[in-house]
Amino acid sequence: MDGINTDIKDLILNQRLHLVTGKGGVGKSVISISLALFLKKRGKKVLFVQMSPVEADSGAKSELFYRIKDNLLPLDYIYIEPKSALEEYGIMILKFKRLYKLIFEDKMVKSSIKAMPSLSFLLLIGKLWYYCTLKDRKGRYVYDYVVVDAPSTGMAISMLNLPHIINDAAPSGPLRDRALDIENMLTDKNTTSVHIVSTCEETPVNEALEIYRVLSERLSIRFGILFVNQFENIPEEDAEYIRSKTGLLPDFMKNCVIRKITEAGFKKGEYERLLSNISEKERRVVCLPSFTDSFDTQSVINGILLYLEEFFEQRDKGDH
């Protein structure tokens, strides 16, 4: 893996806000939880956040965490979705819940809000900004780290891009001021990193490269780590040896082996395409193996967490 940057551990430990995104189904939720647990095991105060601009998604995402949380190290947890974020923001501005209900639960107002999808993104990122900047009475941040299981690629791009759009287009006022605060948080290279999760398949790689380009070229938000999930690498000499022995196998086994070797070759090509389109100085890559012997979410998370700990332990040994 020539050309891969190795300053991964420093980036994870020195950034306070970690947003994890990628195509849906590539494993970003379990990787997000594992990253939060890795930081928690270092004795830090960690907030784990899941969010979605689509209210219908809330049950599945939060159900995943609540199903396993009793077997994890204790993490502070919130799920951010538009309705509750709007209610909290409205009450904060109007001061009284009764007044909020009178205004925001009016049918016409609710219909108008639903017709503005960008408002959902602003509510999500605004509430995240609140928790990231929350301080105690001594002026210290309440959370050492905030790890976010962010929306999938397209929605994540829209959410991260919105404060920039508002700052360019909106007139001076509270909305623009808050958008500027949020954009400053996101573009602060010492605070925020966006980590991308992908598998070595065509569509996930395409989406990973799309958000990488948006981060680098349009938003000036720091790209963090590329997590390549379910990584399998069969060296070419091993693949050639296996091919030479397939004639000794029954047809049904031979076809399975050939298909597996072909798939591995395709995935290797996608992995190389992914790396070749990322700046060499930003090739911070963690290749996670496929935990094929794990049949439940808890076991997969434990496997990823152990792998991360061993990965960074090896990096530490290599630095000495």
Backbone hydrogen bonds in HBPLUS format (Angstrom, degrees):
<---DONOR---> <-ACCEPTOR-->    atom                        ^
c    i                          cat <-CA-CA->   ^        H-A-AA   ^      H-
h    n   atom  resd res      DA  || num        DHA   H-A  angle D-A-AA Bond
n    s   type  num  typ     dist DA aas  dist angle  dist       angle   num
A0005-ASN N   A0283-ARG O   2.53 MM 278  5.01 132.3  1.74 122.1 136.4     1
A0011-LEU N   A0007-ASP O   3.37 MM   4  6.50 155.3  2.43 137.5 143.9     2
A0012-ILE N   A0008-ILE O   3.05 MM   4  6.36 161.5  2.08 155.4 159.9     3
A0013-LEU N   A0009-LYS O   2.98 MM   4  6.18 164.8  2.00 156.7 160.5     4
A0014-ASN N   A0010-ASP O   2.90 MM   4  5.84 143.2  2.04 146.4 155.6     5
A0015-GLN N   A0011-LEU O   3.19 MM   4  6.02 134.0  2.41 144.5 150.7     6
A0016-ARG N   A0191-THR O   2.99 MM 175  5.19 124.5  2.31 121.0 136.3     7
A0146-VAL N   A0016-ARG O   2.73 MM 130  6.07 159.3  1.77 172.2 171.5     8
A0017-LEU N   A0191-THR O   2.84 MM 174  5.87 176.0  1.85 159.9 159.2     9
A0193-SER N   A0017-LEU O   3.03 MM 176  6.43 152.1  2.11 162.5 170.9    10
A0018-HIS N   A0146-VAL O   2.85 MM 128  6.20 169.3  1.87 166.7 169.5    11
A0148-VAL N   A0018-HIS O   2.73 MM 130  6.03 166.9  1.75 170.4 171.2    12
A0019-LEU N   A0193-SER O   3.01 MM 174  6.35 171.4  2.01 163.3 165.4    13
A0195-HIS N   A0019-LEU O   2.66 MM 176  5.99 158.0  1.71 164.3 171.7    14
A0020-VAL N   A0148-VAL O   2.90 MM 128  5.98 160.7  1.93 163.2 167.2    15
A0150-ALA N   A0020-VAL O   3.00 MM 130  5.53 136.4  2.19 141.0 153.6    16
A0021-THR N   A0195-HIS O   2.96 MM 174  6.37 163.5  1.99 164.5 167.5    17
A0197-VAL N   A0021-THR O   2.83 MM 176  6.13 154.4  1.89 156.6 165.4    18
A0153-THR N   A0022-GLY O   3.26 MM 131  5.02 139.7  2.43 108.6 115.0    19
A0026-VAL N   A0023-LYS O   3.36 MM   3  6.07 148.7  2.47 145.3 141.7    20
A0031-ILE N   A0027-GLY O   3.13 MM   4  6.24 155.3  2.19 150.1 157.6    21
A0032-SER N   A0028-LYS O   2.83 MM   4  5.85 150.0  1.92 139.2 147.5    22
A0033-ILE N   A0029-SER O   3.01 MM   4  6.27 165.4  2.03 152.0 155.0    23
A0034-SER N   A0030-VAL O   3.00 MM   4  6.08 157.9  2.05 139.0 145.6    24
A0035-LEU N   A0031-ILE O   2.90 MM   4  6.08 154.1  1.97 146.5 153.1    25
A0036-ALA N   A0032-SER O   2.98 MM   4  6.26 158.7  2.02 150.9 156.6    26
A0037-LEU N   A0033-ILE O   2.92 MM   4  6.21 155.2  1.98 150.4 157.4    27
A0038-PHE N   A0034-SER O   2.90 MM   4  6.12 150.4  1.99 145.0 153.3    28
A0039-LEU N   A0035-LEU O   3.15 MM   4  6.44 156.5  2.21 148.6 153.2    29
A0040-LYS N   A0036-ALA O   2.91 MM   4  6.12 151.1  1.99 143.2 152.4    30
A0041-LYS N   A0037-LEU O   2.92 MM   4  6.08 152.0  2.00 150.6 155.8    31
A0042-ARG N   A0039-LEU O   3.11 MM   3  5.37 153.6  2.18 104.8 113.0    32
A0043-GLY N   A0040-LYS O   2.92 MM   3  5.49 146.9  2.03 123.0 124.3    33
A0144-ASP N   A0045-LYS O   2.86 MM  99  5.23 133.2  2.09 132.0 146.5    34
A0145-TYR N   A0045-LYS O   3.20 MM 100  6.58 157.0  2.26 157.8 159.9    35
A0047-LEU N   A0145-TYR O   2.98 MM  98  6.38 161.5  2.01 153.9 159.2    36
A0147-VAL N   A0047-LEU O   2.93 MM 100  6.32 159.9  1.97 164.0 170.7    37
A0048-PHE N   A0076-ASP O   2.78 MM  28  6.08 174.9  1.78 160.9 159.8    38
A0078-ILE N   A0048-PHE O   3.19 MM  30  6.70 150.2  2.28 155.1 161.3    39
A0049-VAL N   A0147-VAL O   2.83 MM  98  6.09 168.1  1.84 162.3 164.5    40
A0149-ASP N   A0049-VAL O   2.72 MM 100  6.06 168.7  1.74 170.5 170.3    41
A0050-GLN N   A0078-ILE O   3.11 MM  28  6.57 160.0  2.15 156.6 162.9    42
A0080-ILE N   A0050-GLN O   2.82 MM  30  6.30 158.4  1.87 157.2 161.9    43
A0052-SER N   A0080-ILE O   3.18 MM  28  6.71 148.4  2.28 165.1 173.7    44
A0057-ASP N   A0054-VAL O   3.01 MM   3  5.70 157.6  2.06 120.3 126.8    45
A0058-SER N   A0055-GLU O   3.14 MM   3  5.58 160.6  2.18 114.7 120.4    46
A0061-LYS N   A0057-ASP O   3.37 MM   4  6.56 174.5  2.37 163.8 165.3    47
A0062-SER N   A0058-SER O   3.04 MM   4  6.03 167.9  2.06 155.4 158.1    48
A0063-GLU N   A0059-GLY O   2.90 MM   4  5.74 147.3  2.01 141.6 151.6    49
A0064-LEU N   A0060-ALA O   3.25 MM   4  6.41 148.9  2.35 140.1 146.0    50
A0066-TYR N   A0062-SER O   2.94 MM   4  6.18 177.4  1.94 162.3 162.9    51
A0067-ARG N   A0063-GLU O   2.92 MM   4  5.85 143.2  2.06 144.5 153.3    52
A0068-ILE N   A0065-PHE O   3.10 MM   3  5.56 142.3  2.25 109.2 118.8    53
A0069-LYS N   A0065-PHE O   2.87 MM   4  5.71 131.1  2.12 154.2 169.3    54
A0071-ASN N   A0068-ILE O   2.97 MM   3  5.68 156.7  2.02 123.3 130.3    55
A0072-LEU N   A0069-LYS O   3.10 MM   3  5.13 166.7  2.12 109.5 112.3    56
A0085-ALA N   A0081-GLU O   3.14 MM   4  6.17 162.5  2.17 160.5 165.1    57
A0086-LEU N   A0082-PRO O   2.81 MM   4  5.89 156.9  1.86 152.6 158.3    58
A0087-GLU N   A0083-LYS O   3.01 MM   4  6.27 156.8  2.07 146.7 153.3    59
A0088-GLU N   A0084-SER O   2.95 MM   4  6.17 165.4  1.97 150.7 154.0    60
A0089-TYR N   A0085-ALA O   2.96 MM   4  6.10 161.8  2.00 146.0 151.5    61
A0090-GLY N   A0086-LEU O   2.76 MM   4  5.87 162.1  1.79 150.8 156.4    62
A0091-ILE N   A0087-GLU O   2.92 MM   4  6.07 163.6  1.95 152.0 155.9    63
A0092-MET N   A0088-GLU O   2.97 MM   4  6.09 151.6  2.05 141.5 149.9    64
A0093-ILE N   A0089-TYR O   3.03 MM   4  6.30 148.7  2.13 146.8 154.5    65
A0094-LEU N   A0090-GLY O   2.76 MM   4  5.88 171.5  1.77 156.1 159.1    66
A0095-LYS N   A0091-ILE O   2.63 MM   4  4.99 136.8  1.81 133.4 142.1    67
A0100-TYR N   A0096-PHE O   3.04 MM   4  6.38 151.3  2.12 145.3 154.0    68
A0101-LYS N   A0097-LYS O   2.92 MM   4  6.24 163.7  1.95 156.3 158.8    69
A0102-LEU N   A0098-ARG O   3.05 MM   4  6.26 153.7  2.13 142.5 149.9    70
A0103-ILE N   A0099-LEU O   3.13 MM   4  6.37 150.0  2.22 145.8 152.2    71
A0104-PHE N   A0100-TYR O   2.71 MM   4  5.67 150.5  1.79 163.3 170.6    72
A0105-GLU N   A0101-LYS O   3.19 MM   4  5.03 144.9  2.32 120.5 127.0    73
A0106-ASP N   A0103-ILE O   3.45 MM   3  5.70 163.0  2.48 106.6 109.8    74
A0110-LYS N   A0106-ASP O   2.90 MM   4  6.13 165.5  1.92 161.8 166.2    75
A0111-SER N   A0107-LYS O   2.98 MM   4  6.14 155.0  2.04 144.4 151.2    76
A0112-SER N   A0108-MET O   3.01 MM   4  6.21 151.9  2.09 142.2 149.8    77
A0113-ILE N   A0109-VAL O   2.95 MM   4  6.22 154.3  2.02 150.6 157.5    78
A0114-LYS N   A0110-LYS O   3.03 MM   4  6.26 159.2  2.08 148.0 153.1    79
A0115-ALA N   A0111-SER O   3.15 MM   4  6.31 133.9  2.37 136.4 147.9    80
A0115-ALA N   A0112-SER O   3.20 MM   3  5.13 131.0  2.46  91.6 104.7    81
A0116-MET N   A0113-ILE O   3.00 MM   3  5.34 162.1  2.03 112.0 116.7    82
A0119-LEU N   A0116-MET O   2.94 MM   3  5.62 148.9  2.04 118.6 127.1    83
A0120-SER N   A0117-PRO O   3.06 MM   3  5.49 131.0  2.31 107.1 118.3    84
A0122-LEU N   A0118-SER O   3.08 MM   4  6.39 158.6  2.13 149.9 155.8    85
A0123-LEU N   A0119-LEU O   2.90 MM   4  6.12 156.2  1.96 152.4 158.6    86
A0124-LEU N   A0120-SER O   3.03 MM   4  6.26 157.7  2.08 147.7 153.4    87
A0125-ILE N   A0121-PHE O   3.02 MM   4  6.21 178.5  2.02 158.1 157.6    88
A0126-GLY N   A0122-LEU O   2.82 MM   4  5.71 144.4  1.95 138.6 149.5    89
A0127-LYS N   A0123-LEU O   3.02 MM   4  6.11 157.3  2.07 143.5 148.2    90
A0128-LEU N   A0124-LEU O   3.04 MM   4  6.30 155.9  2.10 147.3 154.6    91
A0129-TRP N   A0125-ILE O   2.92 MM   4  6.10 154.0  1.99 140.5 147.2    92
A0130-TYR N   A0126-GLY O   3.10 MM   4  6.40 150.4  2.20 141.3 148.7    93
A0131-TYR N   A0127-LYS O   3.21 MM   4  6.59 158.8  2.25 150.9 154.0    94
A0132-CYS N   A0128-LEU O   2.96 MM   4  6.19 156.3  2.02 153.7 161.1    95
A0133-THR N   A0129-TRP O   3.04 MM   4  6.13 143.1  2.18 148.4 156.5    96
A0142-VAL N   A0134-LEU O   2.93 MM   8  5.86 167.4  1.95 140.8 142.3    97
A0136-ASP N   A0140-ARG O   2.78 MM   4  5.52 154.5  1.84 155.2 160.6    98
A0139-GLY N   A0136-ASP O   2.99 MM   3  5.37 162.2  2.02 116.2 119.2    99
A0156-ALA N   A0152-SER O   2.80 MM   4  5.72 159.3  1.84 160.1 163.5   100
A0157-ILE N   A0153-THR O   2.92 MM   4  6.17 157.1  1.97 157.7 162.9   101
A0158-SER N   A0154-GLY O   3.18 MM   4  6.46 162.1  2.21 146.0 150.4   102
A0159-MET N   A0155-MET O   2.91 MM   4  6.11 160.7  1.95 151.0 156.3   103
A0160-LEU N   A0156-ALA O   2.92 MM   4  6.06 166.9  1.94 153.5 156.8   104
A0161-ASN N   A0157-ILE O   2.94 MM   4  5.92 141.6  2.09 143.8 154.1   105
A0162-LEU N   A0158-SER O   3.14 MM   4  6.09 134.7  2.35 141.8 150.8   106
A0165-ILE N   A0161-ASN O   3.13 MM   4  6.45 153.4  2.21 151.4 159.6   107
A0165-ILE N   A0162-LEU O   3.02 MM   3  5.05 114.4  2.47  98.6 114.6   108
A0166-ILE N   A0162-LEU O   2.94 MM   4  6.22 164.8  1.97 164.1 167.5   109
A0167-ASN N   A0163-PRO O   2.98 MM   4  6.14 160.8  2.02 147.0 152.3   110
A0168-ASP N   A0164-HIS O   3.13 MM   4  6.33 141.6  2.29 139.8 149.4   111
A0168-ASP N   A0165-ILE O   3.17 MM   3  5.19 125.8  2.48  94.5 108.3   112
A0169-ALA N   A0165-ILE O   2.96 MM   4  6.13 146.2  2.07 148.1 157.8   113
A0170-ALA N   A0166-ILE O   2.74 MM   4  5.14 162.5  1.77 143.3 149.1   114
A0177-ASP N   A0173-GLY O   2.93 MM   4  6.11 157.9  1.98 156.1 163.4   115
A0178-ARG N   A0174-PRO O   2.94 MM   4  6.13 162.0  1.97 151.3 154.9   116
A0179-ALA N   A0175-LEU O   2.98 MM   4  6.16 160.0  2.02 147.7 153.9   117
A0180-LEU N   A0176-ARG O   2.91 MM   4  6.08 149.0  2.00 144.4 152.4   118
A0181-ASP N   A0177-ASP O   3.05 MM   4  6.38 152.1  2.13 143.8 151.2   119
A0182-ILE N   A0178-ARG O   2.96 MM   4  6.26 159.3  2.00 152.8 158.0   120
A0183-GLU N   A0179-ALA O   2.87 MM   4  6.08 162.6  1.90 148.5 153.5   121
A0184-ASN N   A0180-LEU O   2.89 MM   4  6.03 157.8  1.94 147.9 153.9   122
A0185-MET N   A0181-ASP O   3.06 MM   4  6.33 150.0  2.16 142.7 150.5   123
A0186-LEU N   A0182-ILE O   2.96 MM   4  6.26 162.9  1.99 154.4 158.7   124
A0187-THR N   A0183-GLU O   2.94 MM   4  6.04 154.8  2.00 151.6 157.7   125
A0188-ASP N   A0185-MET O   3.43 MM   3  5.37 157.1  2.49  98.3 104.8   126
A0191-THR N   A0188-ASP O   3.01 MM   3  5.36 164.2  2.03 114.8 119.7   127
A0192-THR N   A0188-ASP O   3.09 MM   4  6.10 170.5  2.10 175.3 174.5   128
A0194-VAL N   A0222-ARG O   3.00 MM  28  6.40 156.1  2.06 160.0 167.7   129
A0224-GLY N   A0194-VAL O   2.89 MM  30  5.25 172.8  1.90 131.7 129.6   130
A0196-ILE N   A0225-ILE O   2.95 MM  29  6.35 148.1  2.05 154.0 164.3   131
A0227-PHE N   A0196-ILE O   2.81 MM  31  6.13 161.8  1.84 159.8 165.5   132
A0198-SER N   A0227-PHE O   2.94 MM  29  6.36 159.1  1.99 167.8 169.8   133
A0229-ASN N   A0198-SER O   2.78 MM  31  6.03 153.8  1.85 157.2 162.9   134
A0205-VAL N   A0201-GLU O   3.01 MM   4  6.02 159.2  2.05 158.3 164.9   135
A0206-ASN N   A0202-GLU O   2.90 MM   4  6.13 157.3  1.95 151.1 157.8   136
A0207-GLU N   A0203-THR O   2.99 MM   4  6.25 161.9  2.02 156.9 160.9   137
A0208-ALA N   A0204-PRO O   2.88 MM   4  6.04 152.5  1.95 144.8 153.0   138
A0209-LEU N   A0205-VAL O   2.96 MM   4  6.16 161.2  1.99 152.5 156.6   139
A0210-GLU N   A0206-ASN O   2.96 MM   4  6.17 143.6  2.09 139.6 150.3   140
A0211-ILE N   A0207-GLU O   3.09 MM   4  6.36 167.2  2.11 154.2 154.3   141
A0212-TYR N   A0208-ALA O   3.01 MM   4  6.16 150.6  2.10 142.1 151.2   142
A0213-ARG N   A0209-LEU O   2.99 MM   4  6.12 159.6  2.03 145.2 149.4   143
A0214-VAL N   A0210-GLU O   3.09 MM   4  6.36 156.3  2.15 146.8 153.6   144
A0215-LEU N   A0211-ILE O   2.93 MM   4  6.08 163.2  1.96 149.2 153.2   145
A0216-SER N   A0212-TYR O   3.02 MM   4  6.18 163.8  2.05 149.6 154.1   146
A0217-GLU N   A0213-ARG O   2.79 MM   4  5.65 166.8  1.81 151.4 155.9   147
A0218-ARG N   A0214-VAL O   3.02 MM   4  5.11 148.4  2.13 125.6 135.1   148
A0219-LEU N   A0214-VAL O   3.01 MM   5  6.25 156.1  2.07 163.9 168.1   149
A0220-SER N   A0215-LEU O   3.01 MM   5  5.72 117.5  2.42 144.0 155.2   150
A0221-ILE N   A0215-LEU O   3.31 MM   6  5.20 142.9  2.45 132.8 138.8   151
A0226-LEU N   A0284-ARG O   2.79 MM  58  6.09 171.8  1.80 168.5 171.2   152
A0286-VAL N   A0226-LEU O   2.94 MM  60  6.27 162.4  1.97 155.5 157.8   153
A0228-VAL N   A0286-VAL O   2.90 MM  58  6.17 155.7  1.96 142.8 150.9   154
A0288-LEU N   A0228-VAL O   2.77 MM  60  5.95 155.1  1.84 149.5 158.3   155
A0231-PHE N   A0288-LEU O   2.73 MM  57  5.68 168.9  1.74 154.6 153.9   156
A0238-ASP N   A0235-PRO O   2.98 MM   3  5.30 122.4  2.32 105.3 119.9   157
A0239-ALA N   A0235-PRO O   2.93 MM   4  6.28 159.1  1.98 155.9 162.8   158
A0240-GLU N   A0236-GLU O   2.86 MM   4  6.06 157.4  1.91 150.5 156.4   159
A0241-TYR N   A0237-GLU O   3.06 MM   4  6.20 151.8  2.14 136.6 144.1   160
A0242-ILE N   A0238-ASP O   2.93 MM   4  6.20 160.6  1.97 151.5 156.5   161
A0243-ARG N   A0239-ALA O   2.96 MM   4  6.21 159.4  2.00 148.3 153.9   162
A0244-SER N   A0240-GLU O   3.07 MM   4  6.29 150.1  2.16 142.6 150.4   163
A0245-LYS N   A0242-ILE O   3.03 MM   3  5.26 146.1  2.15 103.6 113.9   164
A0246-THR N   A0243-ARG O   3.28 MM   3  5.33 159.1  2.33 103.0 109.1   165
A0248-LEU N   A0245-LYS O   3.05 MM   3  5.74 162.3  2.08 120.6 125.9   166
A0249-LEU N   A0246-THR O   3.00 MM   3  5.36 164.9  2.02 115.1 119.8   167
A0253-MET N   A0250-PRO O   3.10 MM   3  5.46 122.0  2.45 106.6 120.6   168
A0254-LYS N   A0250-PRO O   2.81 MM   4  6.00 160.2  1.85 159.1 165.9   169
A0255-ASN N   A0251-ASP O   2.92 MM   4  6.09 162.4  1.95 155.8 158.3   170
A0256-CYS N   A0252-PHE O   3.38 MM   4  6.48 152.9  2.46 131.0 137.7   171
A0257-VAL N   A0253-MET O   2.96 MM   4  6.22 160.1  2.00 154.0 158.9   172
A0258-ILE N   A0254-LYS O   2.93 MM   4  6.13 166.5  1.95 154.4 158.1   173
A0259-ARG N   A0255-ASN O   2.94 MM   4  6.06 159.8  1.98 144.1 150.1   174
A0260-LYS N   A0256-CYS O   2.97 MM   4  6.16 155.0  2.04 144.1 151.0   175
A0261-ILE N   A0257-VAL O   2.93 MM   4  6.20 160.4  1.97 153.8 158.5   176
A0262-THR N   A0258-ILE O   2.89 MM   4  6.10 156.7  1.95 149.5 156.3   177
A0263-GLU N   A0259-ARG O   2.88 MM   4  6.09 161.3  1.91 150.9 155.9   178
A0264-ALA N   A0260-LYS O   2.94 MM   4  6.12 156.7  1.99 146.1 152.8   179
A0265-GLY N   A0261-ILE O   3.01 MM   4  6.25 152.0  2.09 143.4 150.4   180
A0266-PHE N   A0262-THR O   3.01 MM   4  6.32 155.2  2.07 148.8 155.5   181
A0267-LYS N   A0263-GLU O   2.90 MM   4  6.16 163.5  1.93 154.1 158.4   182
A0268-LYS N   A0264-ALA O   2.92 MM   4  6.10 149.8  2.01 143.5 152.0   183
A0269-GLY N   A0265-GLY O   3.09 MM   4  6.34 152.6  2.17 142.3 149.1   184
A0270-GLU N   A0266-PHE O   3.01 MM   4  6.39 150.4  2.10 148.4 156.6   185
A0271-TYR N   A0267-LYS O   2.87 MM   4  6.09 153.9  1.94 147.3 154.6   186
A0272-GLU N   A0268-LYS O   2.95 MM   4  6.21 159.7  2.00 149.2 154.3   187
A0273-ARG N   A0269-GLY O   2.95 MM   4  6.16 149.1  2.05 140.4 149.4   188
A0274-LEU N   A0270-GLU O   2.89 MM   4  6.08 154.0  1.96 144.8 151.7   189
A0275-LEU N   A0271-TYR O   3.01 MM   4  6.32 166.1  2.03 154.1 156.4   190
A0276-SER N   A0272-GLU O   2.93 MM   4  5.99 158.0  1.98 145.2 151.8   191
A0277-ASN N   A0274-LEU O   3.35 MM   3  5.60 146.7  2.46 102.1 110.9   192
A0278-ILE N   A0275-LEU O   3.08 MM   3  5.33 166.9  2.09 115.3 117.2   193
A0282-GLU N   A0279-SER O   2.82 MM   3  5.25 150.4  1.91 113.7 123.7   194
A0283-ARG N   A0280-GLU O   3.30 MM   3  5.31 168.7  2.31 109.1 109.5   195
A0284-ARG N   A0282-GLU O   2.75 MM   2  5.60 134.6  1.95 109.5  94.8   196
A0294-SER N   A0291-PHE O   3.07 MM   3  5.54 162.4  2.10 116.3 119.6   197
A0300-VAL N   A0296-ASP O   3.15 MM   4  6.48 156.4  2.21 151.5 158.6   198
A0301-ILE N   A0297-THR O   2.92 MM   4  6.18 165.4  1.94 159.3 162.5   199
A0302-ASN N   A0298-GLN O   2.96 MM   4  6.19 161.8  1.99 149.2 154.6   200
A0303-GLY N   A0299-SER O   2.88 MM   4  6.06 151.8  1.96 143.0 151.1   201
A0304-ILE N   A0300-VAL O   2.88 MM   4  6.19 158.6  1.93 153.5 158.7   202
A0305-LEU N   A0301-ILE O   2.87 MM   4  6.04 166.8  1.88 154.8 158.8   203
A0306-LEU N   A0302-ASN O   2.97 MM   4  6.11 164.8  1.99 147.5 151.6   204
A0307-TYR N   A0303-GLY O   2.96 MM   4  6.11 156.3  2.02 143.5 150.7   205
A0308-LEU N   A0304-ILE O   2.86 MM   4  6.13 158.4  1.90 153.8 159.1   206
A0309-GLU N   A0305-LEU O   3.01 MM   4  6.28 161.4  2.04 151.5 156.2   207
A0310-GLU N   A0306-LEU O   2.98 MM   4  6.21 163.2  2.00 152.4 156.7   208
A0311-PHE N   A0307-TYR O   2.78 MM   4  5.90 154.0  1.84 149.0 157.4   209
A0312-PHE N   A0308-LEU O   2.98 MM   4  6.19 163.0  2.01 153.4 155.8   210
A0313-GLU N   A0309-GLU O   2.97 MM   4  6.09 145.5  2.09 141.0 151.3   211
A0314-GLN N   A0310-GLU O   2.98 MM   4  6.16 156.6  2.03 148.1 153.0   212
A0315-ARG N   A0311-PHE O   3.13 MM   4  6.43 148.0  2.23 138.3 147.3   213
A0316-ASP N   A0312-PHE O   2.92 MM   4  6.16 152.7  1.99 143.0 149.8   214
A0317-LYS N   A0313-GLU O   3.04 MM   4  6.36 156.0  2.10 147.0 152.9   215
A0318-GLY N   A0314-GLN O   2.94 MM   4  6.15 152.1  2.02 143.6 151.7   216
A0319-ASP N   A0315-ARG O   3.08 MM   4  6.33 127.1  2.37 138.9 151.9   217
A0319-ASP N   A0316-ASP O   3.15 MM   3  5.18 138.4  2.34  95.5 107.0   218
A0320-HIS N   A0317-LYS O   3.16 MM   3  5.42 155.6  2.23 105.1 112.5   219
